[in-house]
Amino acid sequence: MSSPVTTTAETVFVVDDDEAVRDSLRWLLEANGYRVQTYASAEQFLDAYPNAAAGVGCLILDVRMQGMSGLELQERLIADNVQLPIIFVTGHGDVPMAVSTMKKGAMDFIEKPFDEAELRKLVERMLDKARAESGEQQIQKAAAERLGKLTAREHQVLERIIAGRLNKQIADDLGISIKTVEAHRANIMEKLNVNTVADLLRLALSKK
């Protein structure tokens, strides 16, 4: 039986068509304080997993399943730009398959029966990665929101400030007076709530 996805806590998602493996992973991870949601197929997981605002999580994924395989699910998540760290677990893996999944971003590849202590360490590593990525996404989102307050002309001035152009050069580029450039710079600093050019550059570059 699959679980509905909620977004209130860090979650370890387990996708495996072997019920015994799902139960064993749930027991092991919950016993170590993790919140766990299990799915019997990739399709069930995709139906339940929201494409946005899913909070911090990671995915333990079987390679070979009925219907969509774990490798195909990885491809789908990459295509949908879902940032979810993955460990592949399989009883049928081989080295070329492991290399392929890790080249596409999987964090590790372990074979059944797996070492429980190793799996716990890997899950914590994945959640650390997910926390870092979530924090970075929040920074980028906040920067984009602040930059969205700028007018088209202010964006033009900002682009030139980032490029290292002086006020006189910006004025020549845009066909406006130096005083107008200075006024735009002051407005940009106020709207973005920064006090120095260094802070301005950090904020502007954090959205990239």
N, C-alpha and C positions, 0 to 999 in steps of 0.2 A: 504494500500500500504506500503510495507516495504522499509526501507532506506538502501542504500549501506553503508557498514561499512568503515569508514576512521579512521586513526590512529593519527591524529594531536592534539587531545585534550582529556581531561577527558570526558567520555561519560557515560550517564545513559541509559542502554539498557532496554527496556520494551517488554516483551513477554506475550501477552494476546490475546485470540481469540475473545474477546468482543471489537468491534471497539469503542464503547462509552467510555469504560474504557481506552483504549489506547489514545484516543483523550484527555480525561480529565487529564490523567497523563502527557501527553506531554505539555498541556497548563499550568498545575500547575508547573511543573518542569522548563519549559522554562521561565515562568514568574519570577522564582527565580534565573535565570541566568545559569541554567544547560543546557548542550548540550544533546539532547535526540534522540535516534533512536528506532523505534518501529517495532515490528514483530507480525504477526497474528498467528504464530505457532512456535513450537520449531524447526521444520525442516527448516523453513525460516531462523531462527536465526543461526542455524548450518551451513547452506549454505553460509551465509554472514560473519560469524565471523571467522577471521583468527586464526589458532591455535598458532601463535607466533606473537610477536611484536605488540600486539593490543593496547598498551598504557595503561593508567590508566582508569579503568571503574568499573561499578558495574551493577548488574542485578536485575530488579524487575520482578518477574516471577509468572504467574498464575499457580495454582496447577492442575486444571482439564481443559484440552483442547482436541479438536479433534486430533486424531493421537497421537504423542508422548506427554505424560503428562509432567507437570513441574517437577514432581519427577523423571521421567525417564531422563529428560534433565539434572537434577542435577547429576544423576548417570553417565551420559555420560561425563559431564565436569570433574567429579572426575577421571574417567577412563583415560581421555585425559590429566590429570594434568593441567587443565586450572584454574589458580588462579583468580577467579572472585567472589567477595563477592555477596551474594544472599539474597534478602528479598522475601519471598513467600507472595503473595496476593491471597486470595480466598474468595468466598462466601459460600463455602461448607466445610470449614475446621473443624477439631476436634482436641482435645488435643493430642491424640496419634500420629496423623499425624504431628502435630507441633513438638513434641518431636523427632520424627524420622528425620525430615528434619534438625533440629538444631544439632542433634548428628552427622549428616554428614557434618556439617560446615555452614549451613545457619545461617545468623546473626539474623534474626527475622522472625516472622510469623504474619501477620495482616489480619483481615477479612474485606471484603467489607460490607458496606461503611466504608472507613478508615478515620481517622483523618488527615487532611492535614498537620497540624503543626507537628504531630508525624512523618508522612512520610518524611517530609523535614529533620527532625533531623536524622532519620534513614539513609537517603541517604547520608548526610554529614558524618555520622559515617562510612558508607561503603566506601566512597571515601577516608577518612582518612586511613582506613585499606588498601585499594588498593595502596595508595601512599606509605605507609610504606613497603608493600610487594614488590612494584616495586623498591624502593630504595635498599632493601635488595638483590633483584635479581641482580641489577646492581653491587653491591659490590661483590657478589659471582662470577659474570661473569668476572669482572676485575681481581679478585684474580686468577680465573682459567686460564685466559690468561697469567698472569705473571708466574704462576707456570708451564705453558706449555713450557716455555723457558728453563726449567731445563733438563739436561741430565738424563738418567736412573740412573747413579751412584749418581748424585746430589740429586735425589729423595730419594735414599737409605740413604744418609747421612742426608737429611732433616727429614725423618721419625724418625731417631734415635735422632736427636736433639730435636724433639717434644716430644719424649719419655723420655727426660731428661738424655740421655747417655752422658758421658764425651768423649772428643776427643780420649783418650787412649782406652776407651771401644768401640767406633765406629771403631777405627783402628783394634782392635782385631776382632770385629764382621765381618768386611769386608775383613780382611786379607791385609790391606794396612798400610802404615806408617802414623804416627801422622802428619808429614808435609803435606802429601797428603790430609788428612782429613782437616787440616787447610786451604789448598788451595781450597778445595771444599767449605768449609764454606764461605770463602771470595767471591768465585764466586757466591754462592747462594745469599749472602747479596747484591752483586752488581746487579745481574739479577733481583732480586725482589725489588730493590730500597728501602731497609730498612737499618737502622743504628744500631738497637739493637735487641737482641734476643726476647725481649718482642714484638717488632713490627713484627718480623718474625713469632712468634707464632700466633699473631692476624691475620695476613694475611693467614697463612696456615690453621687456624681453621675456617676462614670466609667462605671458600668454602664448608664446610661440611653442 
